[in-house]
């Protein structure tokens, strides 16, 4: 109910409730949109990780990089962890070397994926060779954290002695 009181309009309780309801519905929709955007981003990262795993594993089979490096390169959290490890154990320079190594490896992965799909650019060989040479030059200065070896759990959820 609205009452005109001269120059101002006074709203009744129903209109106030409708306004609150509308704001709540807008907030719910915004939250749903945010969740959808996060799901889309997660799906994009999952697809990118799968593609990098395929292409970098193939690179490792061809001898361009070591197979144990692939898990450290394809997951964002593993990349952050290895940069942190480099910084803590070797300082800022080691972190920069790790970052550059990761960047070259990821670029090689994207380029190699195009090769595997048959859509490689005409200068694929030159670009790929330059990336592999840069990786080989940086590799002696790159040190990854030791891998975590998980032992299978015993029945009932118990762990073997010495694990976890």
C-alpha positions in Angstrom: 0.0 0.0 0.0 1.3 3.4 -0.9 0.1 6.6 0.6 1.0 10.0 -0.9 1.9 12.2 2.0 2.6 15.4 0.2 6.0 15.2 -1.5 7.0 11.8 -0.1 5.5 8.4 -0.8 5.1 6.0 2.1 5.2 2.3 1.4 3.2 -0.2 3.3 4.6 -3.4 4.8 3.7 -5.5 1.7 5.8 -3.4 -0.6 8.7 -3.4 1.8 8.5 -7.2 2.0 8.4 -7.5 -1.8 11.5 -5.3 -2.0 13.4 -7.5 0.5 12.2 -10.6 -1.3 13.4 -9.2 -4.6 16.8 -8.3 -3.1 17.1 -11.8 -1.6 16.2 -13.4 -4.9 18.8 -11.2 -6.7 21.4 -12.3 -4.1 20.5 -15.9 -4.6 20.8 -15.5 -8.4 24.2 -13.7 -8.1 25.4 -16.6 -5.9 24.2 -19.1 -8.4 25.9 -17.2 -11.2 29.1 -17.1 -9.2 28.9 -20.9 -8.6 28.3 -21.5 -12.3 31.3 -19.3 -13.2 33.5 -21.3 -10.7 32.3 -24.6 -12.1 33.1 -23.4 -15.6 36.5 -22.3 -14.5 37.1 -25.6 -12.7 36.0 -27.5 -15.8 38.4 -25.4 -18.0 41.3 -26.1 -15.6 40.4 -29.8 -15.6 40.4 -29.9 -19.4 43.7 -27.9 -19.6 45.3 -30.3 -17.0 44.2 -33.3 -19.0 45.6 -31.8 -22.2 48.9 -30.9 -20.6 49.2 -34.4 -19.0 48.7 -35.9 -22.5 51.1 -33.6 -24.3 53.8 -33.4 -21.7 53.7 -37.2 -21.1 54.3 -37.6 -24.8 57.1 -35.1 -24.6 58.6 -37.1 -21.7 58.4 -40.3 -23.8 60.3 -38.5 -26.6 63.0 -37.4 -24.1 62.2 -33.7 -24.0 61.7 -33.7 -20.2 61.7 -36.3 -17.4 58.5 -38.2 -16.8 58.6 -37.4 -13.0 58.3 -33.7 -13.8 54.9 -34.1 -15.5 52.8 -34.1 -12.3 54.7 -31.1 -11.0 53.9 -29.2 -14.2 50.3 -30.0 -15.0 48.6 -29.1 -11.7 48.5 -25.4 -10.6 48.9 -26.4 -6.9 52.0 -28.5 -7.7 53.5 -25.6 -9.7 53.0 -23.3 -6.7 54.4 -25.8 -4.3 57.5 -26.3 -6.4 58.1 -22.6 -6.7 57.7 -22.2 -3.0 60.1 -25.1 -2.4 62.6 -23.4 -4.8 62.3 -20.1 -3.0 62.7 -21.6 0.5 65.6 -23.9 -0.5 67.4 -21.7 -3.1 66.2 -18.2 -2.7 64.5 -15.7 -5.1 66.8 -16.7 -8.0 65.9 -20.4 -7.7 62.2 -19.4 -7.7 62.7 -17.3 -10.9 64.5 -20.2 -12.6 61.7 -22.6 -11.6 59.0 -20.2 -12.8 60.8 -19.8 -16.2 61.2 -23.6 -16.5 57.6 -24.1 -15.7 56.6 -21.5 -18.3 58.7 -23.0 -21.0 57.4 -26.5 -20.2 53.8 -25.4 -20.3 54.3 -23.5 -23.6 55.9 -26.6 -25.0 52.9 -28.6 -23.8 50.5 -26.4 -25.6 52.6 -26.4 -28.8 53.0 -30.2 -28.6 49.2 -30.6 -28.2 48.7 -28.8 -31.5 51.2 -31.1 -33.0 49.4 -34.2 -31.6 46.1 -32.8 -33.0 47.6 -32.1 -36.4 47.2 -28.3 -36.2 50.8 -27.4 -35.5 52.0 -24.1 -36.9 54.5 -24.1 -39.8 57.4 -23.0 -37.5 56.6 -25.8 -35.0 60.0 -27.5 -35.2 62.0 -24.3 -34.7 59.8 -23.1 -31.8 59.7 -26.5 -30.2 63.5 -27.0 -30.5 64.1 -23.6 -28.9 61.8 -24.4 -26.0 63.5 -27.8 -25.5 67.0 -26.2 -25.6 65.9 -23.6 -23.0 64.5 -26.4 -20.8 67.8 -28.2 -21.1 69.7 -25.1 -20.1 67.6 -24.5 -17.1 67.2 -28.1 -15.9 70.4 -28.3 -13.9 69.2 -25.5 -11.7 65.7 -26.8 -11.1 65.0 -28.9 -8.0 61.6 -30.3 -7.3 60.3 -31.3 -3.9 60.5 -34.9 -3.1 57.4 -36.8 -4.3 55.0 -38.0 -1.7 54.6 -41.7 -1.9 51.2 -42.9 -0.7 50.8 -46.4 0.5 47.4 -48.0 0.1 45.3 -48.0 3.2 44.5 -51.2 5.0 40.9 -52.5 5.2 38.8 -50.4 7.5 40.7 -47.2 6.8 43.8 -48.0 8.9 47.2 -47.0 7.5 50.3 -49.0 7.4 53.0 -48.1 9.9 55.3 -45.4 8.6 52.7 -43.9 6.2 50.7 -40.8 7.0 
